[in-house]
């Protein structure tokens, strides 16, 4: 059963008599299966709040989410339902971010996955706008990613200057080629789609891992061109 079907079943059991979508999140502690649903609801709700920060949530924003994360046509109504619930909720985005941080406090990697997905949605129209960036920085702070940690995540999605590839790899320009290759291989292993699924992130969100790997590979290639070793092939293959 897909995450979308499980989500639909959960919402049907919960009903709409609850005070709001946050009440649903507050029920989602415990098993790994519930963690998957919490991750998905938090992702959709924070996406809706980000869209609302720039204006009214439109069908285009919902369609962007469905395109990026492969929502089957039969389940599109469930995604739209959560978007509407989150958009109508008087609670601010900080409340949703705090709920997600509490539910996933033992798994910061999943919180980073949510941030990567939010960046992917924000840049779907070709650019991450300043209001979106401010929103993402605040959500990241609530999740515990501030300063250099937020810069590292941002660098995977937004080009901010010459230091970007080093930030993406978490590397230092003083490192020699061998140390850089070791770091690159480590990141490729850690960010393989199978690792994402092993962390209880629904497989429908594999686009997060693909996007992250693309940023890591691009950073490696950029550093390699400057060091004249990119032409010798990917470090992952050596």
Phi, psi and omega in degrees: 000132182288163177300327182292321178291318178297321178297317179299315179299317181296315180295323179295321179290323182289320180083177182252011180280353179294161182292333181177177183297329178300327178298327177295313180301320183295341178273353192260063171241158178121244191290164176299324180297319177292327178296322176300316180292319178299316178302314184292316179296316179299319179299310182293316182297315180291329174296316180295318179294324178294318178296320181292331179297336179260004181143210181272136177296127183244170176299330182298319180293319178296319179296324177299313178301313183295327179287316182294325188244024168049062177274121178298148180308323182294339183254001182300326182295331180287321176296314180298324180297316180291321175304313182294318179298316181293319181293324182279342183292132180287343177296140180283171182296331180300323180296318178294319180296320179294321177297315179297318180298322179289314182295326185248026185297334179271005183218071181301335179297324178291324176295321176294325176300318178298317179298317178298319179294320178296321176297318180300320179291317182298323184268005183298335179269009175107348181200150172265114185280161187301319180295324176293319180296319178297319178300311182296322179295322179291316177299317179300319180297319178296325178284349180098013179252102181231166177057234183299325180297316178293320179300322179296316179293314180300322183296338177289344187235331186234123180282115184247355180150190189294335184281352187310306184299327178291322176296315182301318181275350185062038185246170180239139180301342180281350182289147176277176185299319182297316180294322178296316179297319179298318179295318180298313179300319179300315180294321178297317178296313184295332187252017174295144180308326179297326178293322179300312181294325179295337178275011180073018170281128181305140184298340178295344181260023181299341177301333178298311181295319180298318180295318181293317178297322178298319179293320179295315179296319179295320179295317178299316180296320181294317177294320180299321178296322179289331181262359178065031175237003179297327184290349180274006176101169181293140177298331181292341182261001185246000000 
